Amino acid sequence: MLFLDDVDAVKIYRLESKLNKLKQEKVEISKKYEETKNILNQLDDPEALEKYAREKKFFKHDDEDIFIIVDKDEQPVLK
């Protein structure tokens, strides 16, 4: 005789794989969080803030022009 319940082997397998995927996401998000926290700590210095704004966000002074040189295969990352 076989009794089927709400919790069967297939459902347990799916839940385990989902749990593993969520654990991996947690690790990746934790890494990104630490990187962001480190960047924010460094931005307390005005010189570091200006460097970050110019290099990552392409900020400029009013009398400057910015030229971005990109390889054919590479797409620019602008947010």
N, C-alpha and C positions, 0 to 999 in steps of 0.2 A: 504494500500500500504506500502511496506517495501523497504527502500533504504539502500543498503549496500555500505559502503565506505571503504577506506583503513584502517580506524580506527574503529574496531568493539569491542564488549564486550570481546570476547575471546582474542584478541590481547592486549587490555588494561590490562586484568588480567595477561597475560604472562609477560608483561612489568613491571607491579607492583611487581610481584613475583621476577623477575630478579633484580629490583631495591632494594628490601628488602635483597636479597642475597648479592648484591654488598655492601650495607651499612654494613652488618654483616662482610664481608671480610675486609672492611675498618677499622672497630673497632679492629678486630684481628690483622691486620697489624700494626695499630697504637700502640697496646700493645707491639708487638714484637719489634717495632722500639724504644719505650721507654726503654725496657729492654736492648736492644743492646746499646743504648746511655748511659745508666747507667753503663754498663760493661766497655765501652770505657773510660768513665770518671774515673773509678776506676783504670784502667790500666796505669795511669800516674805514679803511684808508682811502682818502680822496684820490690819490694817484692810481690805486688799484681799481677804484670805481670808474675812473675815466678810461683806463686801459680796457676794462671789460666792456664798457659801453661802445668804445670804438671798434674793438675786435669782434665781439659777438653780436652786437645789435646794430652795427654800422652807423653809429651816431657821428656827427661831424660838427665842426664850427661853422658859423655862417659864411665865412670867406673860403671854405674848402669844398673840393669836389672829391667824390669817392669813385674809384674805378675798381670793379671786381673782375678779376681774370679767372675764367673757369675753363677746364679742359672740355673737349667735345663730349666725352663720355660721362662727365660729372655734372650734376645739376646743382645750382646754388641753393644754399639753405637759408632762406629768408623767412622770418616769422614775424 
